[in-house]
């Protein structure tokens, strides 16, 4: 039992190349939000709920975004 507890408390060592990938694809934020919503909503079927959340995240990610940048006085005359 002691070995199991020690393994849990041991600091997690993640190779830098994995960290870069995780940051690029916002993996930590995705799972943090998924965990938060799962705990708040407490669905009966947690697997189906997570699947639906991930499908929603995919749809949301693929929405084209347009950003307009203009000076503060743009359009004033």
C-alpha positions in Angstrom: 0.0 0.0 0.0 2.8 2.4 0.8 4.3 2.1 -2.7 0.9 3.1 -4.2 0.7 6.2 -2.0 4.2 7.1 -2.9 3.5 6.7 -6.6 0.5 9.1 -6.2 2.5 11.8 -4.4 5.4 11.5 -6.8 5.7 14.7 -9.0 4.6 14.1 -12.5 7.4 14.4 -15.0 6.2 15.3 -18.5 8.7 15.5 -21.4 8.9 19.1 -22.8 7.7 18.0 -26.3 4.4 16.8 -24.7 4.0 20.0 -22.8 4.4 22.0 -26.1 1.7 19.9 -27.8 -0.6 20.2 -24.8 -0.3 24.0 -24.7 -0.7 24.3 -28.5 -4.0 22.3 -28.4 -5.1 23.7 -25.0 -5.5 20.2 -23.6 -5.3 21.2 -20.0 -8.0 23.9 -20.4 -10.2 21.4 -22.3 -10.1 18.8 -19.6 -10.4 21.4 -16.8 -13.6 22.8 -18.4 -14.9 19.2 -19.0 -14.2 18.2 -15.4 -15.8 21.3 -14.1 -19.0 20.9 -16.1 -19.1 17.2 -15.3 -19.0 17.9 -11.6 -21.6 20.7 -11.8 -24.1 18.9 -14.0 -23.6 15.4 -12.5 -25.2 13.5 -15.4 -26.4 10.0 -15.0 -24.3 8.8 -18.0 -21.0 10.6 -17.6 -19.4 9.0 -20.6 -22.2 10.1 -23.0 -22.1 13.6 -21.4 -18.3 13.9 -22.0 -18.8 12.7 -25.6 -21.4 15.3 -26.2 -19.3 18.0 -24.6 -16.3 17.1 -26.8 -18.5 17.0 -29.9 -19.8 20.5 -29.0 -16.2 21.7 -28.5 -15.3 20.4 -32.0 -18.2 22.3 -33.6 -17.4 25.4 -31.6 -13.7 25.2 -32.7 -14.6 25.0 -36.4 -16.7 28.1 -36.4 -14.9 30.8 -38.6 -14.0 33.9 -36.7 -13.6 37.4 -38.1 -11.9 40.1 -36.1 -12.1 43.7 -37.2 -9.4 46.1 -36.0 -10.0 49.8 -36.5 -8.9 53.0 -34.8 -11.3 54.4 -32.1 -12.6 57.2 -34.3 -13.4 54.9 -37.3 -16.7 55.7 -38.9 -17.1 59.1 -37.2 -17.7 62.1 -39.4 
